[in-house]
Amino acid sequence: MRNSESGMRNGPARPTPHSAFRTPHLLVWARRTTQAVVLLLFLYLFLETVYHPINVTGGHTGLFFELDPLVLLFSWLASHTLAKGLLLSLITVAATIVFGRWFCGWFCPLGTLHNFFTAIRGARRKAKLEIGGYGRWQKVKYYVLVVLLGGALAGTNLAGWLDPFAFLYRSLATAVFPALNAGIGMLFGWLYAANPGVGSLRVTAASEPVYELLRKYFLAVKQPHYYGGILVGFLFAASLALNFYRPRFWCRYVCPLGGLLGLAGKNPVVRLKRSEEDCDSCRLCLVDCQGGARPDSVTDWKPAECFYCFNCEADCPRDAITLSILESNSAASVSGRTQATAAVGIRGKEEAR
């Protein structure tokens, strides 16, 4: 495990007491709230596509796909046509150019699920430091994007295989919801048949009204089952389980939409800045880094991998990290070296005279 550049100058990283961790600031809670609301919105729109008695087809159930620039790009390349609704995804691209991969950290519902499973993995701080940094395998998602682009250019739209919205919707529709639908039906069926209770008090007096409510608003009238449902469910569960191996594994290594947004947000307006004067190279900013964006490095921060989760800023005990519309550390470092080189050249010329 390598120290940052400033850490090499100052020696090994010094341990910081646990009390250095502070309550996440307002932006972290704003992100968490936004993630929860967007995930609930996705689930609500998903339920709107399920056929139950009060369901009325229509509405904006395709909103998330219309905000997905990967769908826009691949639909255009594969079919040479452009649906007007997909132009909404240009908003996502424009915001990414300014704010980087905020979409992955704040908006993507599949990213929120991966964020949740990453948060509950319960690894020790030392283990988080060892796996929190950038790894060369994170480039794989860009190769995945290239392969899918090749398929689109050949007239085959393969984006639906790994697009996060398509993958989440397919997993819910063919595996999660059918299993949940069947499980609820079996549970209430058993309660109705057994009718347990004490004396005249029976469970069915409470369970049947609840079941009728679920049938009306939640359960499918006739739930279809799919031959590939078990395989899709296994892949979905595996993608969530991999978060215990590496934080947000899907988002770091697999997601083609993340690769596309990483390219669009490679040089964002909002950038990370680290104060070398305040930083003591404790590297605690890596503990909860979701994207492996190297916030501990003065010159090697990777905006294409940063989800703008603001965990690094919240975890820094010395307030040495900020994300703002400022000159980045790398740019400042290059500018400083250029000025130093120019000064040396001027002095050399004066001495030659």
N, C-alpha and C positions, 0 to 999 in steps of 0.2 A: 504494500500500500504506500503510495507516494504522497509526500507532503506537498503543499502548494509552494509556489516559488518563494513567497515571503517566509513560509515555514522553513525552507531550506536555509534561508539566511539567519533565521532566529533560532534554529535548532529544532528538536522534536516538539510536536504539539503538546501544550500543557493541558492537563485535565482541568475541567471546569466543574465545580460542584453542581449538584442537581438543582440547587436553588437558583442557578443562573437562568433556568428555563422559566419564561414568563407566560402569562395567559396570552394566547394569540390575539393580535390586535384586530381592530374592526374589519379590516379588509379580509382577513382569514374567515371571520364569521360571516361576512357578506358573501364570500365565495361558497361556503358550506350551505348557506341558506339558498343561494341561487341554484346550486347543484340539486338540492332536495326538491325545490319547486319545479325545476325543469324535468327531473326524473318522474315526479308525480304527473306532470303534464303529459309526458310520453306515455305513461301507463294509462292515463285517462283516454288519450286518443286511441291507444291500442284497444281498450275496452269498447270504444265506439265502433270498432270494426267487428266485434263479436255479435252474433245474432242472438238477442234475447228479447223478451216481449216488448220492452219499451224502446228498443233500439230503432233509431231512424237513420237510415243510410245517408251519407252526404257529410257536409261539414268539412273542416280543414284537417282531416286525418293524415294528410300527406305533408304537413307543415315541416317536419324534421327533414324529410327527403328533399324538399324544396330549398332548404337552407344548406344543403350538402353540396359543396363545389365538386366533390368527386363524382356525384351523380350527374351534374351538369356536364363536366368534361367528358366522361365516358359515354354518355348518351349522345353527345354531339359527335364524338369520334366514330362511334359504332354505327349510328343511323344517319349522320349528316343532317339531322334536324335538331331544332332547339325549341323546347317547350317554354312558353312564356313564364310559367310558374317557377321554373328552375332559376330564373334570373335573380330570384331572391338570394341565391347563394353568393352572388357578387358582393352582398353586404358582408358576408362572412369573410370573403377574401380581402375586402377593403379594411375591415377591422383587424384582420391578421397582419396586414402590412404595417399597421400602426402599433398594435398591442402584442404582436407575436402570437404564439399558440394559446391564446386565452381560451379559444373555443374548446380545446381539449381539457383545460383545467376547470372551466366554469360551466360549460354548456352541455357537453356530450353526455348523454345518459348512461351509455356503456362505460365511459370513463369514470363516471360517478360510482358505478358498481365496483370497478377495479380499485378506485380510491378507497372505498369502504373496506374491501377485503385486505387491501394493503395496510390500512390503519389498524385492523384487528389482529394482524399477524403476531404481534407481541414479541418481536425480536429485541434483544438487548441493544443498548446504544452502540457498543463496540461493533456488533454484527451489522447494524445499520450503516455505520461508517464504512465498513469494508465493502458493502454492496451498493452504497448510495451514489457512488461516482459514475462517471461516464464510462461506457464500455464499447469497444469497437463493433460488437455485434449489433449495436443499435442502428447501424447502417443498413441492416437487413430490410427494414421497412421500405427503404428507398429502392432496393432491388425488387421487392414485391410490387411496388408502384410501377416500376419499369416493365415488369412482366405483364401486369394487367393492362398497361398502356399498349403494349405490343398486341395483346388480344383485341383491344378496342380498335386499333388501326387495321386489324385483319377482319373487322366486322363483327367481332364477338364481344359482347359486353360482359366481362367477368367480374366487374366491380361488386356485384351483389354477393359474391362469395365472402368477401372480407370487409366490405364497407361496414363500419360499426353500427349504423342504424339498421341496415338490412340484416346483419348478423344477429343483433339483439331482437329485432322483430321476428325473424325466423325462429329463433330459439324459444321465444315466448309463445308463438303461434303453434309450433309443431311439437314442443316438448313440455315446457313449463306449465302453460295454461291447461292443456289436456290432462296432464297429471294432477294438477290442482283441482280441476273440474271433477275428475273421477274420484279423487280422494275425499272431497267434500260430499259428493253424492253417496259414497260408501259409508261415511261417518254418520250422516243424517239418516240413511237407510237403516243402519244398525240401531240407532237410537229409537227410530220409529218401531222397528220389529221387537226390540227387547223392552222398550218402554220402562227403563229402570226408575225407581223412586222410593219414597217412604210413605206408606199409607195411601192417602188420596192425592198426595203431591207427586206428580209424575214429570219426568224430564221433558216429555213431548209437549207439555203445556207451554214451555219456553222455547224448545228447539224448533217446533213446527212454524211458528211465526218468523223466526230467524231464517229458516230454510226458504220460506215463501218469499221473504225479502231478497235473499240471495238469488233465487230463481228469476225474480223480476228484474233485478238490476245488475247482476254479476255473472251468473252461470249461463252457459250457452244452452239454447233450447235443445239442440242435438249436436253434441260435440263430435266433430270428425277426428279420426285418428290417422296417423301417417306412418307409412312403413319406415321412413327414415327418422322418425321422431326420437328413437333411442340414441341413434348416432349423433344427431344434432344436440340432444340433451347432454350427451357425454362430452362433446366438444365444448359446449358452453360451460359445463362444470369444470372442465380441464382448464379453460382460459381463466376462470376465476381462481382456481386452485394455484395456478402458476404465480399468482401475486405473493404467495408465501415463499416462493423461491427468489423472485426479484420484484421490487416495487413496480406496480403497474406494468407488468410484463407485456401485455398486449399492446399498450400504448407506446412503450419504448421500442419494441422489436418487430411488431407484426403490422400494425394498423397502416393501411395505405393512405387513408385520409390524413393521419398524423404526418406521414411523409410529405404529402402534398402541401399541407399547411406549414410544415417545417421549411419547405422551400420558399413558400410565399412570405414567411415571417423570419427569414434568415437575417435580415438587417432591419429590425423594427425600430420605430421611433422611441418607444418606451424601453429603456434598457436598464440592466443591473449595474450599479456602481458600488464599489467597495472601497472604504477608506483604509488605506494602509496604516495611517496613524492610529486609528482606533482598533484595528483588527489585531488580535493576539494569536492568530493561527490555531485556534482551538478546533476548528473544522466542524463545529456543531451545526453549521448551516447545511451540512450534508445529511444529517440524521433523518430529516423528513423531506428531503428533496425528492419529488415524485418523478422527475424526468431524467435525473442524472445529468444535469446541465452544468455541473462544476461551478457552483456559486462561490466555492472556496478559492478559486483561482483569480488572480488579478487580471491576467491577460487572456485566459482560455475559457471564459464563460461562453456557453453554447446556447444562443437564443433559439436555435432551431429545435432544441430539446427541452426548453423551458416551458412549463405549463402556466407560469405566472400564478402559482398557488400562494405565493407570499409566505410560505413556511420558513424559508431561509431568513427573511427579514424578521419574522416573529421570533425565531429561535435564537437569533444572534444576541448574546447577553450584553454586548457593548454597542449595539446600534450602529454597527460598522457597514451594514448592507442596506441599500435603498434601491427601489425601482422607480425611476422617474424619467422625465424627458430631459435628459442631460447627456453630455459626452460620456461615452463608456470608458471604463478603465483601460481597455486595450487601445482605444483611439488616443486617450490622453497619454498613454505610455509611449506610443509611436511618436506623438507630437513632441513629447519631452525628449526622446532620443534624437529626433530631427533637430531640435533646437540646440541640444548639447553638441551634436556633430557640427552644426553650423558655427557654434561658438569656438570650438576647437580649431576649425578651419580658419576663422578670422584671426585667432591668436597666432596660428602658424604663419599666416601671411605677414602679420605685423613683425614677427620675429625675423622673417626672411629679409624684410626691408632693413 
